[in-house]
Amino acid sequence: ASGQGAQKPGMGADMLDIPEVASVFACASDVLGRDVAALVRDASPEELNDTRNAQIAIAALSVGMGRALEARGIVPDALLGFSLGQISAMVLGGMLVEEDAFALIAERSRLMGEAADANPGVMSALLKITLPEAEVLCAQCAEGEVLVPANLNGGGQIVVAGTPAAVARAEEAWAASKGRFSRLATSGAFHSPLMVPAQEPFADYLAQVEFREPVVPVIGNVHAAPLDAAGARDELVAHLVSPVQFEASVAKLQEAGAKIFAEVGFGGVLANLVKRIDRSAPRAAIQDRPSFDAFVEEFGKE
C-alpha cells in the first residue's frame, strides 16, 4: 500500500465509479465530514500536498483498490504498506475497521503536522548508498541536530530525515563524494526523533481504538515482522520515529514465497523499489483504471 509523497492531482479519479472504491471514499467522507472524492478529483497540488489531505486521499485509494481486487477474487497472501500505507495494510488485513482507520489517519496526520510545525524538518533520498555509509554521513553532518536514516528502501536508496540545515549538509557531503540525492515532497521529518512530540498523544488516542487479529499476515514497518492485535498500538507509536524497514520487509515476503508484488494506491513508487531490490521479482503498480483492469484480467476469478 502506497505511502505519502506519491500523491498527484487527479490520481485515481477514473477508479471512483468502481463500487468498492466509491464505498470506501464514502466511508472516509462520512468519518471526516468532507468530500474525500473531491480531493482526488479537484484538489490543487498545494492542497493535496498538505499532509492532512495527502494521507487521507492515498489511504482511501489504497483501501478502495484492495477491496475492489478482493471482490474480483484476488486475495493477498500477505500485506505490506509503506509508512502511511501500513495503516491501509492493517485495514485490508482485517486488523482495523475502515471507519476507525480514517479517524485514526486524521488524528495521526494532525499530530504529525503539529510536530512538523513545532520542529521543522525535511527528508531527502540518497542514491547508491549503503546503510553503514548513511549512518556515518548522518553522524558527521548532524552537528548536534537531528539527522537519521528514516526509510531503508533497498536498491541503494536510503531516505534521511532531520532539521533542514542538517539534511542540507548531508546532501552537500553526499554530492561532494559524487552521490546523487532527491529532496522529498513531505512537510516534515517523518520517521525521525523530530516526531517525538506526536507519540504520547497518539498513544493516548490509540488506547481507545480496537485492533483485531489479522486475517492475512500484515508485515510491520518497524520490525519487518508480522503484526498482531496486541502489538499493533506499540508498533504504530514507535512507527512515528522509527525507520521504515522496507527492504527487510520485502526480503521477509520473498522468504515466505511471494510470487508477485502488487502495489495498490498511486505513484508506482513501491513497485519501483521492489524492482531495485530484486529485478526478477514480478510486480505490478495498480493505480488507475487501465492498470486495474489489466491486473484483474490476468489474475481475477469470476
C-alpha positions in Angstrom: 0.0 0.0 0.0 1.4 3.3 -1.1 2.9 5.9 1.2 2.6 9.7 1.4 4.6 11.7 -1.2 3.1 9.7 -4.1 0.1 12.0 -4.5 -0.8 13.8 -7.7 -3.9 15.9 -8.5 -6.5 13.7 -10.3 -4.9 10.5 -9.1 -7.2 7.5 -9.2 -10.1 9.7 -10.4 -11.0 7.1 -13.0 -11.4 4.5 -10.2 -14.2 6.4 -8.3 -17.0 4.7 -10.3 -15.9 1.2 -9.2 -18.5 0.3 -6.4 -15.9 -0.9 -3.8 -13.8 2.2 -4.3 -16.8 4.5 -4.2 -17.9 2.9 -1.0 -14.5 3.4 0.7 -14.4 7.1 -0.3 -18.0 7.5 1.0 -16.9 6.0 4.3 -13.9 8.3 4.6 -16.1 11.3 3.7 -18.7 10.3 6.4 -16.0 9.9 9.1 -14.2 13.2 8.2 -17.3 15.3 7.4 -15.8 16.4 4.0 -15.9 15.1 0.4 -12.7 13.0 0.1 -13.5 12.1 -3.6 -13.4 15.8 -4.4 -9.8 15.8 -3.1 -8.6 13.3 -5.7 -10.7 14.8 -8.5 -10.3 18.6 -8.0 -7.6 19.5 -5.4 -4.7 21.7 -6.4 -1.2 20.3 -5.8 -0.7 22.7 -2.8 -4.0 21.4 -1.2 -3.2 17.8 -1.9 0.4 18.1 -0.6 -0.8 19.1 2.9 -0.1 16.1 5.0 -3.7 16.1 6.3 -5.1 15.7 2.8 -2.4 13.6 1.2 -2.7 10.9 3.9 -6.5 10.5 3.6 -6.6 10.6 -0.2 -3.8 8.0 -0.6 -5.2 5.7 2.1 -8.8 5.8 0.6 -7.4 4.9 -2.8 -5.2 2.0 -1.5 -8.0 0.5 0.6 -10.6 1.0 -2.1 -8.5 -0.7 -4.7 -7.7 -3.5 -2.3 -11.4 -4.1 -1.7 -12.1 -3.9 -5.4 -9.5 -6.6 -6.1 -10.8 -8.8 -3.3 -14.4 -8.5 -4.8 -12.9 -9.9 -8.1 -11.3 -12.9 -6.4 -7.8 -11.5 -5.9 -6.9 -12.0 -2.3 -3.4 -11.3 -1.0 -1.3 -13.9 0.8 0.3 -11.1 2.9 0.2 -7.3 3.1 2.9 -4.7 3.4 2.4 -0.9 3.5 5.0 1.9 3.3 4.7 4.4 6.2 1.1 5.6 6.0 0.5 2.5 3.8 1.0 0.4 7.0 -2.5 1.6 8.1 -4.1 0.8 4.8 -2.5 -2.7 5.0 -3.9 -3.1 8.5 -7.4 -2.4 7.1 -7.0 -4.8 4.2 -5.7 -7.4 6.7 -8.8 -7.1 8.9 -6.9 -5.5 11.8 -8.8 -2.2 11.7 -12.3 -1.4 10.5 -12.5 1.3 7.8 -14.3 3.9 10.0 -11.7 3.6 12.7 -8.8 3.7 10.2 -9.9 7.0 8.7 -10.5 8.6 12.1 -7.0 7.3 13.1 -5.3 8.7 10.0 -6.9 12.1 10.5 -5.6 12.2 14.1 -2.2 10.8 13.1 -1.8 13.4 10.3 -2.9 16.2 12.6 -0.4 15.2 15.3 2.4 14.7 12.7 1.5 18.1 11.2 1.7 19.8 14.6 5.1 18.1 15.4 6.4 19.2 12.0 5.2 22.8 12.6 6.9 22.8 16.0 10.1 21.0 14.8 10.5 21.8 11.1 12.3 19.2 9.2 12.8 17.7 5.7 13.5 14.4 4.0 15.9 13.6 1.2 16.6 10.3 -0.7 20.2 9.5 -1.1 21.0 7.2 -4.0 23.6 4.4 -4.3 24.4 4.5 -0.6 24.7 1.6 1.9 23.2 1.8 5.5 26.7 1.9 7.1 27.6 4.9 4.8 24.4 6.6 5.6 24.9 6.1 9.3 28.5 7.6 9.1 27.2 10.5 7.0 24.4 11.3 9.4 26.8 11.2 12.4 29.3 13.5 10.6 26.7 16.0 9.3 24.3 16.2 12.3 26.4 18.8 14.3 24.2 18.3 17.3 21.0 18.5 15.3 18.6 15.6 14.3 19.7 13.6 11.2 18.9 9.9 10.8 18.2 7.3 8.2 14.4 7.2 8.0 13.4 5.0 5.1 15.6 1.9 4.3 14.2 1.5 0.8 16.7 -1.0 -0.7 18.5 -1.0 -4.0 21.0 1.5 -2.6 18.3 4.1 -1.8 18.1 5.5 1.8 16.0 8.5 2.8 17.5 10.6 5.6 15.3 12.9 7.8 16.3 15.8 10.1 16.5 19.5 10.5 16.7 21.5 7.2 20.3 22.5 7.9 21.5 19.0 8.8 19.8 17.4 5.8 21.3 20.1 3.5 24.8 19.3 5.0 24.2 15.6 4.3 23.1 16.3 0.7 26.2 18.5 0.1 28.5 15.9 1.6 27.0 13.1 -0.4 27.1 15.2 -3.6 30.8 16.0 -2.9 31.5 12.3 -2.9 29.8 12.1 -6.3 26.5 10.8 -4.9 23.0 11.8 -6.1 20.1 12.9 -3.9 16.5 13.9 -4.3 14.5 16.0 -1.8 11.1 14.6 -1.0 7.8 16.5 -1.1 6.9 16.0 2.6 6.0 18.6 5.1 8.2 17.3 7.9 11.0 14.9 9.0 8.8 11.8 9.4 10.2 8.6 11.0 12.8 10.7 12.9 13.1 12.0 16.5 11.5 15.3 15.4 8.2 13.4 15.6 8.6 12.6 19.3 6.0 15.2 20.4 3.3 13.2 18.5 4.0 9.9 20.2 2.3 10.4 23.6 -0.9 12.0 22.3 -1.1 9.3 19.6 -0.6 6.5 22.2 -3.5 8.1 24.2 -5.7 8.1 21.1 -4.8 4.5 20.1 -5.8 3.2 23.6 -9.4 3.8 22.6 -9.1 2.1 19.2 -10.0 -1.6 18.7 -7.5 -3.8 16.8 -8.3 -7.4 15.7 -6.1 -10.3 14.8 -5.1 -10.1 11.1 -6.8 -12.5 8.7 -3.7 -12.5 6.4 -0.2 -11.6 7.6 0.5 -7.9 7.8 4.2 -7.1 7.9 5.0 -4.1 10.1 7.5 -1.3 9.0 9.3 -1.1 12.4 10.5 -4.7 12.8 9.8 -6.1 9.3 7.8 -8.8 11.1 4.1 -9.9 11.2 1.9 -7.8 13.4 -0.7 -9.0 15.9 -3.5 -7.2 17.7 -1.6 -7.0 21.0 1.4 -5.3 19.5 -0.4 -3.0 17.0 -0.6 0.1 19.2 3.1 0.0 20.2 4.1 -0.6 16.6 2.1 2.5 15.4 3.6 4.7 18.1 7.2 3.6 17.5 6.5 3.9 13.8 6.3 7.7 14.0 10.0 7.9 15.0 11.5 4.7 13.6 12.9 4.0 10.1 10.7 2.2 7.6 12.3 -1.2 7.1 11.1 -1.6 3.5 14.0 -3.7 2.1 13.9 -6.1 5.0 10.1 -6.4 4.7 10.3 -7.3 1.0 13.0 -9.9 1.9 10.7 -11.4 4.5 7.9 -11.7 1.9 10.3 -13.3 -0.6 11.5 -15.9 2.0 7.8 -16.7 2.6 7.5 -17.4 -1.2 5.9 -14.2 -2.5 5.2 -14.6 -6.3 4.1 -11.2 -7.2 4.2 -7.8 -5.5 1.1 -5.7 -6.4 1.1 -2.1 -5.3 -2.3 -0.6 -4.6 -2.5 3.2 -4.3 -0.7 5.7 -6.5 2.6 6.6 -8.0 4.2 3.2 -8.5 7.0 4.1 -6.1 6.9 0.8 -4.2 6.8 -1.3 -7.4 9.9 0.5 -8.4 11.6 -0.1 -5.1 10.8 -3.8 -5.4 12.5 -3.7 -8.9 15.6 -2.1 -7.3 15.7 -4.7 -4.6 15.2 -7.7 -7.0 14.9 -7.2 -10.7 13.5 -10.6 -11.2 10.6 -10.2 -8.7 7.3 -9.9 -10.6 5.5 -6.7 -9.7 2.5 -4.5 -10.7 1.5 -0.9 -9.9 -2.3 -0.7 -9.8 -3.1 3.0 -9.8 -5.7 3.7 -12.4 -8.5 2.0 -14.4 -6.3 0.6 -17.2 -3.7 -1.0 -14.7 -6.6 -2.2 -12.5 -8.5 -3.8 -15.5 -5.3 -5.4 -16.8 -4.4 -6.9 -13.4 -8.0 -8.3 -12.9 -7.9 -9.7 -16.4 -4.7 -11.6 -15.6 -5.4 -12.7 -12.0 -9.1 -12.3 -11.3 -11.6 -15.1 -10.7 -15.2 -14.9 -11.8 
